[in-house]
Amino acid sequence: MTGRVVHFEIPADDVERAQSFYREAFGWQITPMPEMNYTLIGTTATDETGAPTDPGAINGGMMQRQGEFTGPVLTIETADIDSKLQELEKLGGAVVEPKMAVGTMTSGRTTALAGCCVPCPTVSQPCVVFRLTMKEEIG
């Protein structure tokens, strides 16, 4: 299914403080990955492939606040990143991170991501930042 939120990221100025906060406030599993400057966040149980076992549940990550990603980022599944980016630009969005490969999944396919900033019509914030993801052969 496309259009569903599959991951979230929380940028933080003080990552260690934020890790402690979310661990204590919500009981989330916090797994620092210092070699990647990233923290995995587990909000729900997962299967052997790392996929959430509760329908509709998602897990996420945390990183140092920087660049375009100053607020929470939602990762949304799509069937075709290129055509979805074109559609979002027509609707007033702006690409802030070009499509890139981010690793090979267990299926042997590569996941691609692209960032998009979309004006938020309901608040005075400049945009909502999210990434689009799809599994495709990159090469």
Secondary structure as the mmCIF struct_conf table of DSSP 4:
data_model
#
loop_
_struct_conf.conf_type_id
_struct_conf.id
_struct_conf.beg_label_comp_id
_struct_conf.beg_label_asym_id
_struct_conf.beg_label_seq_id
_struct_conf.end_label_comp_id
_struct_conf.end_label_asym_id
_struct_conf.end_label_seq_id
BEND BEND1 GLY A 3 GLY A 3
STRN STRN1 VAL A 5 ALA A 12
BEND BEND2 ASP A 13 ASP A 14
HELX_RH_AL_P HELX_RH_AL_P1 VAL A 15 PHE A 26
STRN STRN2 GLN A 29 MET A 33
HELX_RH_3T_P HELX_RH_3T_P1 PRO A 34 MET A 36
TURN_TY1_P TURN_TY1_P1 ASN A 37 ASN A 37
STRN STRN3 TYR A 38 GLY A 42
BEND BEND3 THR A 44 THR A 44
STRN STRN4 THR A 46 THR A 46
TURN_TY1_P TURN_TY1_P2 GLU A 48 THR A 49
BEND BEND4 GLY A 50 GLY A 50
STRN STRN5 PRO A 52 PRO A 52
BEND BEND5 THR A 53 ASP A 54
TURN_TY1_P TURN_TY1_P3 PRO A 55 GLY A 56
STRN STRN6 GLY A 60 GLN A 64
STRN STRN7 GLN A 66 GLN A 66
TURN_TY1_P TURN_TY1_P4 GLY A 67 GLU A 68
STRN STRN8 PHE A 69 PHE A 69
BEND BEND6 GLY A 71 GLY A 71
STRN STRN9 VAL A 73 GLU A 77
BEND BEND7 ALA A 79 ALA A 79
HELX_RH_AL_P HELX_RH_AL_P2 ILE A 81 LYS A 90
TURN_TY1_P TURN_TY1_P5 LEU A 91 GLY A 92
STRN STRN10 ALA A 94 THR A 104
TURN_TY1_P TURN_TY1_P6 THR A 106 SER A 107
BEND BEND8 GLY A 108 GLY A 108
HELX_LH_PP_P HELX_LH_PP_P1 ARG A 109 ARG A 109
STRN STRN11 THR A 110 VAL A 118
TURN_TY1_P TURN_TY1_P7 PRO A 121 THR A 122
BEND BEND9 VAL A 123 PRO A 126
STRN STRN12 VAL A 128 GLU A 136
#
